[in-house]
Amino acid sequence: MEPSEQKKRVKSVKKKWRAGVLGATGIVGQRLVKLLAGHPWFELTEVAASERSSGMTYAEAVRWHLETPIPEVARDLVVKGVEPVLECDFVFSALDSSVAGPVEVDFARAGYPVVSNSKNHRMDADVPLLIPEVNASHLDAIPVQQKNRGYDTGFIVTNPNCSTAGLVLVLKPLAEAFGLERIFVVTLQAISGAGYPGVASMDIQSNVVPFISGEEEKMEAEPQKLLGKWDGARFVEAGVGISAHCNRVAVLHGHLECVSLGLKKIASLDEVREALRTFEVDEELASLPTALRHPVVVVDEEDRPQPRRDVEAGEGMAAVVGRIRECPLHDVKLTLLSHNLVRGAAGAALLNAELLAARGFLKDRSAKSATEVAEPAVR
Ligand SMILES: NC(=O)c1ccc[n+]([C@@H]2O[C@H](COP(=O)([O-])OP(=O)(O)OC[C@H]3O[C@@H](n4cnc5c(N)ncnc54)[C@H](OP(=O)(O)O)[C@@H]3O)[C@@H](O)[C@H]2O)c1
């Protein structure tokens, strides 16, 4: 589709789609609830969680972690169970991975588009693992998924693991400009990445834990799919060499990553900096409410990025890069930071849903519920 045609389609958005949040009481679910309040295209109509929470109002069930109050639109919603009988046009899934797998399939089979944060279906052969700025064309896999699985209007789209999200956003412009051969990455990951209550305070206080279960495997596998291609029938992996070391550190929000890169084409540090600085999304993506025109922010101070100072860049949707310098072992090394709960989870899912809406993948499941809204703003 031509960009002008895409833009027209985005401009023609006139209804609010009704969104449900599965796992709405969790740490990612709460961010989604907050981001959905006042969203120009979506309205929160359902919240669902475990049997521990269902039947209570959202305000009663949730242990709210955000600095701003619980949005009014959510306070009195009754928390439902995770059965696919919710009054909404699509669902976000922020479910614990111990239950997300079959629940997401149940919803997709029942006709709901599922926009998931969970790891369960990320590497499925017919499920897009999506970062709109990186691989929007992977949405072409949805009709194949629906055909393979006998889904009607339902399907599953996922966003990557929180540490992979920031890394791949930074790798994308470098892959395009120079090609990538090898990536060596060491992470310093925030405790909110483990959900609530997450890592016990006695384990993390004044400490670093050099192990996060399954994280290194995800960081080594997911970028291959994200930076690879959908060839019309299957995903072809990027074939980049990746080695990841993952550590949990006593930081609340924001995953910092120290990266060394081997490039296919020789590039000066200035060329690398320029490729990152000028990375810009196209008009279709820039029209999405949660998108940033420049999702990678380059900082020049020698001691940045830092979680406390930089984690909110671009309202949590930017990847902040600094310390771009020569690497004696590979070609270039740099440090990057991204917000694990926004770019790495709730904001990522929201952006995915916006792209799905703009491309016509969301359907109104109840014509009665549609409410008129203004045209989406371009940022
Ligand atoms: N935290 C991050 O930075 C991050 C980043 C990317 C992806 N993710 C993924 O996103 C998902 C949510 O993570 P989180 O950090 O928000 O976890 P969390 O704080 O532990 O929340 C888990 C949610 O799942 C619900 N749940 C648990 N067991 C359930 C069951 N048996 N049936 C129905 N609902 C159940 C919980 O409901 P109750 O409150 O009723 O127990 C809660 O709403 C996970 O799959 C995680 O791996 C997290």
The ligand as a Gaussian input file, in Angstrom:
#p B3LYP/6-31G(d) Opt

LIG

0 1
 N        7.373000      -6.176000      33.705000
 C        7.923000      -5.964000      32.500000
 O        8.816000      -5.097000      32.330000
 C        7.496000      -6.778000      31.304000
 C        7.998000      -6.416000      30.048000
 C        7.616000      -7.134000      28.915000
 C        6.752000      -8.195000      29.053000
 N        6.278000      -8.567000      30.281000
 C        5.350000      -9.696000      30.331000
 O        4.039000      -9.169000      30.551000
 C        3.266000     -10.066000      31.354000
 C        2.796000      -9.354000      32.614000
 O        3.945000      -8.970000      33.376000
 P        3.826000      -8.140000      34.737000
 O        5.213000      -7.693000      35.018000
 O        2.748000      -7.139000      34.642000
 O        3.389000      -9.308000      35.758000
 P        2.525000      -9.169000      37.125000
 O        2.710000      -7.836000      37.737000
 O        2.915000     -10.375000      37.916000
 O        0.989000      -9.325000      36.629000
 C        0.471000     -10.547000      36.170000
 C       -1.004000     -10.405000      35.807000
 O       -1.460000     -11.715000      35.410000
 C       -2.633000     -12.048000      36.190000
 N       -2.649000     -13.490000      36.464000
 C       -1.750000     -14.222000      37.169000
 N       -2.165000     -15.512000      37.252000
 C       -3.355000     -15.586000      36.594000
 C       -4.275000     -16.635000      36.331000
 N       -4.067000     -17.880000      36.772000
 N       -5.398000     -16.352000      35.629000
 C       -5.637000     -15.101000      35.172000
 N       -4.790000     -14.051000      35.396000
 C       -3.670000     -14.298000      36.099000
 C       -2.489000     -11.265000      37.484000
 O       -3.781000     -11.122000      38.085000
 P       -3.984000     -11.017000      39.699000
 O       -3.552000      -9.642000      40.101000
 O       -5.448000     -11.255000      39.856000
 O       -3.123000     -12.079000      40.311000
 C       -1.916000      -9.950000      36.953000
 O       -2.960000      -9.159000      36.449000
 C        4.184000     -11.273000      31.647000
 O        3.933000     -12.288000      30.726000
 C        5.584000     -10.684000      31.474000
 O        6.542000     -11.651000      31.156000
 C        6.614000      -7.869000      31.412000

